Amino acid sequence: MQKPMIAAVLCALLSTAALAQSSTPGPWLVRTRAVHLGSANGDSTSLALSINNKWLPELDISYFFTPNIAAELVLTVPQKQTLSAGGTPIGSFKHLPPTLTLQYHAPQAGFTPYVGAGLNYTRLSAVDLPAGVTVDRNSFGPALQVGVDIPLAHNLVLNFDLKKVYIRTDVAAGGAKLGTFKVDSVLFGMGLGWKF
């Protein structure tokens, strides 16, 4: 993980901790996480396409309709990825992948596990590929999630989260479709949350 990103995540976590003043939390939960993106790199184009794995910062906002049912919106900033063919870099793009899930939380003594399912929308931008090669800029797909919140002091929780997000784009050259590139990321996150 790059040092600037570590510093940014730590600053966000400390700011979150400073805000934790109320002993009776409301229906909101805001988390900051450091997330590792691992791509499945499935490819039907015969080009052996792949993108790099990376760490990225994440912010998510949850609203609890009941103590057990919540909706979570996951946000980040556009992430740059290197696209390779057969292990050789051929270009790059940025992607913005907001994800909305509906979760079921099952509070236990000392921790709260949860499962979730929802929808991911990914927008590709700043696409820089060889001349004549194009990709679809928009992807919609399901998202699956498991995680756990561990209560700390006041309204703070320690969070571990694992998601499978289905992101796919058609690849074409000279207007002819070559196949589909399946990113289908596995996202492992860890961070702190603040209930209010």
N, C-alpha and C positions, 0 to 999 in steps of 0.2 A: 504494500500500500504506500503510495507516495506521501512524503512528509506534509506537503501543503494540505492534502485531503484529510490526513490524520488530525492536523491542527484545527481545520474547519469543523470536523465532527466533534472534537473535544470541546471547542468553544460553544457549539450548539448544545452539547450535553450539559455543560456548566451553566449556560443561560437557562436551560430548562429546569435545572435543580434550583436555581435562585428564585424561580417563579413559584415553586411549590410551597404555598403558604396555607392554603385551606385544608382543614382536617376532614371536611366532609365533601368529597368530590361530587361533581355533577355528572352529566351524561357524556362529557367529552373526554377523549384521550388523544394526546398528541405525542408521537414518537419521533425520535431521530435515530437513524440507523446507519451503520457502515455495511454495505451490501457487496457480496462477491457474485458477479455474473459469470456463469459458466454456460457456454453455448453447446447445444447438441450437434450443431453443424451438419444437419441432414441435407443432402443435395441430390436432386434428380437431373442435374444439367450435364453430368459427366465431366464437369470442370473441377471437381473436388474443392468446392468453395468452402471457406471457413472464415470466422471472425475471431479476434483475440478475446480471451477472458480478461476481466478487469474488476477492480474495486471501484465503487461509486458511492456518493452520499445519497441519502434518501430521507424524505419527510413523509409521514403519513398521519392522517387525521381520521379518527374513529368517532362515531356517534352511537351510543347505546340506547336502543329503543326500550330494552328491558335489561336486567342484569345478565341475561344470557345471549341476547341477540344484538348484534352491532353491524354497522356498515363501515367499511374502511376505504378511504381514497388514498392511494399511494402516488406520491409526486417525486420528481427529481428534475435535474436540468438536462438539456440535450447532451447525450453521450457520444463521443467520437469513437468509431470502431474502424479498424483496418480490415479490409476484405482481401483475402488471399485465395489463389487458385493453385492447388497442388503444393501449398506451402510457400508460394512466392507472392508477396504483396502486389496487388494490381490496382488498388484504389482505396477509397474510404467513404464513409458517410456518417451522419449523425442521426441518432434516433431519440425520440421523446416518447416514453412508454407509460402514460398514466394507466392505473389499474384500479378498478372498483370491485370490491368483494363484499359478500354478505357472510357474516361469521356467526358461529355458535360457540359460546364460551361456557366452560363447565368449572366453576370455582371449586377448588379443593383447599385443604388446610395447607397454607404456605405457598400455593402457586395456582395459576389459572391456565390450563391448556385450552386451545381453541382450534377449530377447523373452519375453513372458508372456501367459497367458490364464487367466481364472478367473471368479469369481462375485462380484457386488455385491449386498448387501442394504441397502436404504435405509428408514429409519423416519421418518415425518413426525410432528411433534409441535407443540404450541403453535400449532395451526392457527387463524387469525383471518381468516375470509372473510365475505362478505355473508350475511345470514340465508337459510337454505334451500340454500346452496351447500355441497357436501361433496366431499371427495376421498378416495381410498383411502389408508390410512395406511402401507401396506407395499408395497415394490417389490423384486422379484428380477430380475436381469438379468445378461447377460455383461459381462465387462470384458476389454479388450485393452490391451497394454502394450509399449512399446519404451523402452530407456534405455541409459545408459552410466555406468560407474564409472571414475574416473580416480584412480589411486593418488597419495596425497600422502605426508607424513611418517608414519613408523611404521605404524600400522594404520588410518590415516584415508584416506577416499576422497572425492573430489568427485563429486557425482551430478547427472545431468540425466535427467528421466523424463517420458514422455508417455503418457497413458492415455485411452482412450475407454471411458466407463462408461454403460451403458444403464439409465436411470431413467425410469419411466413411471407415471402414475397416472390412473385414470378420474375424470372430473369429472361430478357430477350436480347437478341443481337440482330441488327439490321431489320428490326420489326418482326422477326420470327421468334416465337417463344422457344427457349432452350430447356426450360424446366422450372422447378420450384426450389428455392433455398429455404430451409427450415432452421431458424435460429433456435426456437423452442427452449428458451433459457431456463436454467435452474438458478434461483436466486436465494442465497443464504445471507440473512441479515442478523445483526446484533446491535443493541443500543439501549437507550433509556426512554421511558415514557412518562408523561405528566398528566394526571387526571384532574379535571376541574369541572 
